[in-house]
Amino acid sequence: MPRVAIVGGGLCGFVAYLTLRRAGIEDVTVFSPDADPAATFRVRATAIRQTHMRSESDGHCLPTSFPGLAVRESLARRSVAPVVASVLDRYHATVGTFLAHVEEQRVRSGWSPVPTRIDRICAVDGGFDLGGRGVFEHVLVATGHPGLAVPEELRDDPRVVHAYEPHDYAESVCVVGAGLAAATEWRNASAAGARVTSVRRREPVQRPLNVPRPLLTKRGLARFHRLADDARAAELHDLLAPSYPREAHVDVPVETHVNGADQVIAATGFLRGYRHDPLLAPLVEEHELATVNGWIALAPDATVPRLTDRGRTLALAGVAAQWSYPAADTLMGARYVAHGFARRCRTR
């Protein structure tokens, strides 16, 4: 029986693959319709005209945090400035630097996904059947966000385009949202000469990382894992509120409606919750998995308790793993999940 499978070949799946290979696990099958692990990121970064990464030095695909892109840039420039900026959470590699790093690792690692999309996961004796593509003992699901979110009241508005879809700017633009994509669109539309206004349900939080630094530590994460289900869901709701680094801020007029704008940009992020995921929704229903407010209730190592035992492992990565690691949809979070998954693959 093939031992290990990764379902999804985006950046989280790629980080997991590199981590497994570093751990000495060679028998790894990746299922992905796209051979480029940065394909989705590339499209979305291009759409919002992103020039720099949100994350600091941990924003890379290598299995270990050190050395990161800040160290590499310091060596290339013969300057400690990038490393100092990283320590202060102020280092942001360019998108070009990051994409070159991904391509270098893709070629070097021998990354070669099976070009198919898995549409069903079913637990069987000793493993998991991946839609007729084989039965695997250990499976990591890294399928990414299930789709782009557009407010219900805007879905039939012909002026609307999502921030992560290719678009130009009209003469007057209303940006709906308050996170990093919204802040980037405010700046870009203003730089393009558009009259920009903002509609948002709440004032955005300005912070350098996706979640506060304490939650990226062992002590902070242990406290998070000790929370009761309702308390953890409430904290996740607060942690995942829109935010962006202080340097991305730009002052724009705030409106309460989108009337009068030639173009409406929905910088409203992604659909959330397992119900929107075509792979996870039937998995929850068929196997009666425990859920809390749209989250699959995972173990601290991002495994699915009901379907994981001494002989098999089912783990989730990316946004679906935020129940275990609030920043799971970042590259740092991908490493957290990947290392836990690798330990299970090596010891079972």
CORLIN-V553430 format. One record per pair of residues at least 6 apart in sequence whose ideal C-beta (glycine too) atoms are under 6 Angstrom apart, sorted by sequence separation. I is the first residue (numbers start at 1). J is the second residue. D is the distance in Angstrom with one decimal. If there is no record, write none. Layout:
BEGIN
i	j	d
I	J	D
I	J	D
END
This chain:
BEGIN
i	j	d
53	59	4.6
74	80	5.8
85	91	3.9
129	135	5.1
154	160	5.0
161	167	4.4
190	196	5.2
214	220	3.8
258	264	4.9
274	280	4.3
275	281	5.4
299	305	5.2
308	314	5.6
322	328	4.7
327	333	4.5
6	13	4.8
58	65	5.2
121	128	5.6
122	129	4.6
175	182	5.3
189	196	4.8
274	281	5.9
289	296	5.7
290	297	4.2
307	314	4.5
321	328	3.8
20	28	5.2
60	68	5.2
74	82	4.6
127	135	4.7
128	136	5.7
325	333	5.0
60	69	5.1
73	82	4.3
74	83	4.8
82	91	5.5
127	136	5.3
6	16	5.5
58	68	6.0
127	137	4.6
175	185	4.8
186	196	5.7
274	284	5.6
303	313	5.9
304	314	4.6
319	329	4.3
6	17	6.0
57	68	3.6
120	131	4.2
124	135	6.0
128	139	4.8
175	186	5.7
318	329	5.3
325	336	4.9
70	82	4.3
118	130	5.0
119	131	5.3
303	315	4.6
17	30	5.9
57	70	3.9
70	83	5.3
118	131	5.1
302	315	5.0
148	162	4.8
302	316	5.6
70	86	3.8
148	164	5.9
173	189	4.5
321	337	5.3
289	306	5.6
163	181	4.4
302	321	4.3
169	189	4.8
317	337	4.5
9	30	5.4
70	91	4.6
173	194	4.5
273	294	3.1
163	185	5.4
178	200	4.0
274	296	5.3
302	324	4.2
9	32	2.4
14	37	3.6
169	192	4.5
172	195	4.5
173	196	5.2
174	197	5.0
175	198	5.3
176	199	4.8
3	27	4.9
4	28	4.8
5	29	4.8
6	30	4.6
7	31	5.3
69	93	4.3
300	324	5.6
169	194	4.7
174	199	5.9
298	323	4.8
11	37	5.7
178	204	3.8
298	324	4.7
315	341	4.9
2	29	5.8
10	37	6.0
9	37	5.7
211	239	5.2
295	323	4.5
57	86	3.8
10	40	5.5
11	41	6.0
56	86	5.0
313	344	4.6
56	89	5.3
57	91	5.6
56	91	4.5
302	337	4.5
205	241	5.9
207	243	5.2
208	245	5.2
204	242	4.8
205	243	4.0
53	92	5.3
301	340	3.6
52	92	4.0
53	93	4.9
206	246	4.7
22	63	4.5
60	101	5.9
61	102	5.9
52	94	5.6
19	63	4.1
51	95	6.0
61	105	5.5
18	63	5.4
50	95	5.5
53	98	5.5
15	61	5.2
14	61	5.8
45	95	5.3
198	252	4.9
196	252	4.8
197	253	4.9
198	254	5.1
199	255	5.4
197	255	4.7
199	258	5.9
233	292	5.2
233	293	4.3
38	99	5.8
183	244	4.2
179	242	3.5
187	250	5.0
229	292	4.7
38	102	4.6
178	242	3.8
180	244	4.2
186	250	4.8
183	248	4.2
186	252	5.1
225	300	4.8
35	113	5.9
185	265	5.3
32	113	3.9
33	115	5.9
185	267	5.2
30	113	4.1
31	114	5.1
33	117	4.9
174	258	4.6
31	116	5.8
182	267	3.7
181	267	4.1
31	118	5.0
174	261	3.7
239	326	5.0
172	261	5.0
172	262	4.7
173	263	4.9
174	264	5.0
175	265	4.9
176	266	5.3
177	267	3.4
18	109	5.9
171	262	5.5
177	268	4.7
170	262	3.7
175	267	5.5
170	263	3.7
163	265	5.4
9	113	4.5
159	263	5.4
160	264	4.7
161	265	6.0
162	266	4.9
163	267	4.0
159	264	4.7
160	266	5.7
7	118	4.8
215	326	5.5
48	163	5.4
211	326	4.8
150	266	4.8
211	327	4.7
47	164	5.0
210	327	5.1
47	165	5.6
47	166	5.3
89	208	3.9
149	268	4.8
44	164	4.3
149	269	5.4
210	330	5.5
149	270	5.5
149	271	5.0
16	140	5.4
147	271	4.5
145	270	3.9
146	271	5.1
54	180	5.8
13	142	3.8
12	142	4.2
146	276	4.1
5	136	4.0
146	277	4.2
2	134	5.6
48	181	5.5
1	135	5.9
2	136	5.4
3	137	5.1
4	138	4.8
5	139	4.9
6	140	5.0
7	141	4.9
8	142	3.8
10	144	4.9
8	143	4.1
6	142	6.0
48	184	4.8
143	279	5.8
49	188	4.9
121	283	5.4
144	318	5.4
145	319	5.5
137	312	5.3
138	313	4.2
139	314	5.3
140	315	5.0
141	316	5.1
142	317	3.9
142	318	5.5
140	317	5.7
123	307	5.1
126	311	5.8
127	312	5.1
140	341	5.1
138	345	4.9
59	331	5.3
58	332	4.3
55	330	5.8
12	317	4.4
12	318	4.3
15	334	3.9
19	338	3.8
23	342	4.3
15	335	5.8
25	345	5.3
12	334	4.2
16	338	4.1
20	342	5.3
15	338	5.4
19	342	5.4
23	346	6.0
4	345	5.4
END
